[in-house]
Amino acid sequence: PIPDIASSRVLLADGHSRRHRMHLLSTDVASVREYTDGDPIGRIHWLTTARTGELMVKQFDQGSAGEMWVIFDQHIDAQAGSGKDSTDEYGATIAASIVDKYTRAFTEVGYVGYGSNELVVMPEHTASHRENILRHIAASRPTGNVPIMEALAILDRELFVSSTVVVITAADEGPWIEALGVLQRRGIQVICIVLDRESFGDATNESVIPRLSMSGVTTYRVYKGDDITDALGTTADADATAARISALYSGVAYPAPEPTDAPVETEARES
């Protein structure tokens, strides 16, 4: 199983047992209904409105805190490698593992993915919800035309202080980094899992790591050949610190991590 990368928010939501959700007065959405004259514009539920073509508004109730959103970047320009040795295959394994882990732990998980197939679903933790997302991940190919910045903009209105956002991407530098920093400053827990393009035979996206870290975003880096469980066990900042300490004590420059030949187990995806 993968490590608990969002432990602080999961504990906030679930208490000590991880089985009994803590309920509190919050901005959680209990349901949606059609817009009527006099409803505040701020209560419009934009995802449902876009899906139905009708203005829909949120109805609030005592709700569960600590929801998670997973964004898997399948934009065609944010990919490297091919087949099982591709950023998309690694990203799919990571996305599926996170969705599976947290929905089984009774954390409500939403999903945003724009590849050959598109899926945007509100947070739930039911088995049918989990299977719907996993089927999408298995089927969708990395040929999307919605960049990660646009996906973040679509999701923005659905995020509250209790939310955790997990982004999985091989994208190069861009305004999406600043956008994640803004979410972090709003009190939203932001986690970014960066797939190292250079290790997959493409141009480097090394520079996104320090920029994300400077924005306060918890960042993990995954290289081709990595064991994903190990890669998600240590943040990129911690890896860099360990490298500097090793170099200091050895008196030699610390080399960049070399890809290993260890196979990564992934569920077979449709061709």
C-alpha positions in Angstrom: 0.0 0.0 0.0 1.1 3.6 -0.6 2.0 5.8 2.3 -0.6 8.1 3.9 0.5 11.3 2.1 -2.5 13.3 3.5 -2.4 12.1 7.1 -3.1 15.5 8.8 -6.3 16.1 7.0 -7.5 12.5 7.1 -7.0 12.6 10.9 -8.9 15.9 11.1 -11.8 14.4 9.3 -11.8 10.9 10.7 -10.6 11.2 14.2 -8.5 8.4 15.7 -10.4 5.5 14.3 -10.5 6.4 10.6 -13.9 4.8 10.6 -16.1 7.5 12.1 -16.3 10.7 10.2 -16.3 13.9 12.4 -19.4 16.0 11.5 -19.4 19.7 12.0 -21.1 22.8 10.7 -19.3 23.5 7.5 -19.6 24.5 3.9 -20.1 20.8 2.8 -22.8 20.4 0.2 -25.7 18.1 1.3 -27.5 18.3 -2.0 -28.2 20.5 -5.0 -31.4 21.8 -6.5 -32.6 24.1 -9.3 -31.9 27.8 -9.0 -34.8 30.0 -8.0 -35.1 33.8 -8.0 -33.4 35.3 -5.0 -30.8 32.5 -4.5 -27.3 34.0 -3.9 -25.0 33.7 -6.8 -22.3 32.4 -4.5 -24.4 29.2 -3.9 -24.4 28.2 -7.6 -23.0 24.7 -7.9 -20.9 25.2 -11.1 -19.9 21.6 -11.7 -23.5 20.4 -11.7 -24.6 23.5 -13.7 -22.0 22.7 -16.4 -23.1 19.1 -16.5 -26.9 19.7 -16.7 -27.0 22.9 -18.5 -29.3 24.3 -15.9 -28.4 26.7 -13.0 -28.1 24.5 -9.8 -27.5 25.7 -6.3 -26.0 24.1 -3.2 -27.9 23.2 -0.1 -25.8 23.0 3.0 -26.1 20.9 6.0 -23.9 19.5 8.8 -21.3 17.7 6.7 -18.1 15.8 6.8 -14.8 17.6 6.7 -11.6 16.5 5.1 -12.6 15.7 1.5 -9.9 15.0 -1.1 -9.7 15.9 -4.7 -7.4 14.0 -7.1 -6.3 15.7 -10.3 -4.6 13.5 -12.9 -3.0 15.6 -15.7 -3.5 13.8 -19.0 -2.8 16.8 -21.2 -1.1 15.7 -24.4 1.9 18.1 -23.8 2.5 16.9 -20.3 3.6 13.3 -21.2 6.9 11.5 -21.7 7.9 7.9 -22.5 5.7 5.2 -24.0 3.7 2.2 -22.9 4.4 0.9 -19.5 7.5 3.1 -19.3 5.6 6.3 -19.6 4.7 9.1 -17.2 1.0 8.4 -18.0 1.3 4.8 -16.9 3.0 5.7 -13.7 0.6 8.5 -13.1 -2.4 6.2 -13.6 -1.0 3.8 -11.1 -0.5 6.6 -8.5 -3.9 8.1 -9.1 -5.7 4.7 -8.8 -3.7 3.8 -5.7 -4.7 7.1 -4.0 -8.3 6.9 -4.9 -8.5 3.3 -3.7 -6.6 3.9 -0.5 -8.6 6.9 0.7 -12.1 5.8 -0.4 -11.5 2.6 1.5 -10.6 4.6 4.5 -14.0 6.4 4.3 -12.5 9.7 3.0 -14.7 11.3 0.4 -12.6 11.6 -2.8 -13.4 13.6 -5.9 -11.7 13.2 -9.2 -10.8 15.5 -12.1 -9.3 13.9 -15.3 -9.2 15.3 -18.9 -7.6 12.7 -21.2 -9.2 10.9 -24.1 -12.1 10.4 -21.7 -13.2 13.1 -19.3 -14.4 12.7 -15.8 -15.2 15.2 -13.1 -17.0 13.7 -10.0 -17.8 15.2 -6.6 -16.3 13.6 -3.5 -17.8 10.3 -2.3 -16.4 7.2 -0.7 -18.8 4.5 -1.9 -17.6 1.3 -3.7 -19.5 2.2 -6.9 -17.9 5.7 -6.9 -14.4 4.2 -6.5 -15.0 1.7 -9.3 -16.3 4.4 -11.6 -13.1 6.4 -11.1 -10.8 3.3 -11.5 -12.6 2.3 -14.7 -12.0 5.8 -16.1 -8.3 5.8 -15.2 -7.9 2.4 -16.9 -9.6 3.5 -20.1 -8.4 7.2 -20.5 -5.4 7.9 -22.7 -3.0 10.9 -22.4 -4.4 12.8 -25.3 -6.3 15.5 -23.5 -6.5 19.2 -24.5 -7.4 20.7 -21.1 -4.2 21.9 -19.4 -3.8 21.5 -15.7 -4.3 25.3 -15.1 -7.7 25.1 -16.7 -8.6 22.0 -14.6 -7.6 23.9 -11.4 -9.8 26.8 -12.4 -12.8 24.5 -13.0 -12.3 23.0 -9.5 -11.6 26.2 -7.6 -15.1 26.9 -6.6 -15.5 23.5 -5.0 -12.6 23.8 -2.6 -12.8 24.8 1.0 -10.3 25.0 3.9 -11.1 21.4 4.8 -10.1 20.2 1.3 -6.9 18.3 0.3 -5.9 18.6 -3.4 -3.5 16.0 -4.9 -2.1 16.8 -8.3 -0.3 14.2 -10.4 1.6 15.7 -13.4 4.6 15.6 -15.6 4.0 19.2 -16.7 6.8 21.7 -17.1 6.8 25.2 -15.6 3.8 27.3 -15.9 1.2 29.4 -14.1 -0.3 26.2 -12.5 2.5 26.3 -10.0 1.5 29.8 -8.7 -2.2 28.6 -8.7 -1.3 25.7 -6.4 0.6 28.2 -4.2 -2.5 30.3 -4.0 -4.6 27.3 -2.9 -2.0 26.5 -0.2 -2.2 30.1 1.1 -6.0 29.8 1.3 -5.5 27.0 3.9 -6.1 24.1 1.5 -3.7 21.2 1.8 -1.9 20.9 -1.6 0.2 17.9 -2.6 1.9 17.6 -6.0 3.4 14.4 -7.3 5.8 15.3 -10.1 6.8 12.7 -12.6 10.4 13.3 -13.7 10.2 13.7 -17.5 14.0 13.4 -18.0 14.1 9.9 -16.5 11.4 9.0 -19.1 13.6 10.2 -22.0 12.2 13.7 -22.4 13.3 17.3 -21.6 13.8 18.0 -17.9 11.1 19.5 -15.7 13.5 19.7 -12.8 12.8 23.4 -12.1 9.2 22.8 -11.0 10.4 21.1 -7.8 12.0 24.1 -6.1 9.2 26.4 -7.3 6.5 24.2 -5.8 8.4 23.9 -2.6 8.9 27.7 -2.4 5.1 28.0 -2.8 4.6 25.8 0.3 3.3 22.8 -1.7 4.1 19.4 -0.4 6.0 17.8 -3.3 7.0 14.3 -4.3 9.1 13.3 -7.3 8.8 10.0 -9.1 11.5 8.7 -11.5 11.2 6.0 -14.1 11.9 2.7 -12.4 11.0 3.9 -8.9 9.0 1.8 -6.6 6.0 4.1 -6.1 5.5 3.2 -2.5 9.1 4.2 -1.7 8.9 7.3 -3.9 5.8 8.6 -2.0 7.5 7.8 1.3 9.8 10.9 1.2 9.1 14.4 -0.1 11.3 16.0 -2.7 12.6 18.5 -0.1 13.6 15.7 2.2 15.4 13.9 -0.6 17.3 17.1 -1.5 18.3 17.7 2.1 19.6 14.1 2.4 21.6 14.6 -0.8 23.2 17.8 0.5 24.1 16.2 3.9 25.6 13.1 2.1 27.6 15.4 -0.2 28.8 17.4 2.7 30.1 14.4 4.7 31.5 12.6 1.7 33.2 15.7 0.2 32.0 14.8 -3.3 29.2 16.1 -5.5 26.0 14.0 -5.0 24.8 12.6 -8.3 21.3 12.8 -9.6 19.3 9.7 -8.8 19.6 7.0 -11.4 16.5 5.2 -12.6 16.3 1.6 -11.5 15.2 -1.5 -13.4 12.7 -2.5 -10.7 9.3 -3.2 -12.3 6.3 -1.2 -11.2 3.2 -3.3 -10.8 0.3 -1.7 -12.6 -3.2 -2.9 -13.5 -3.5 -3.7 -17.2 -5.0 -0.7 -19.0 -6.9 -0.8 -22.2 -4.9 -0.3 -25.3 
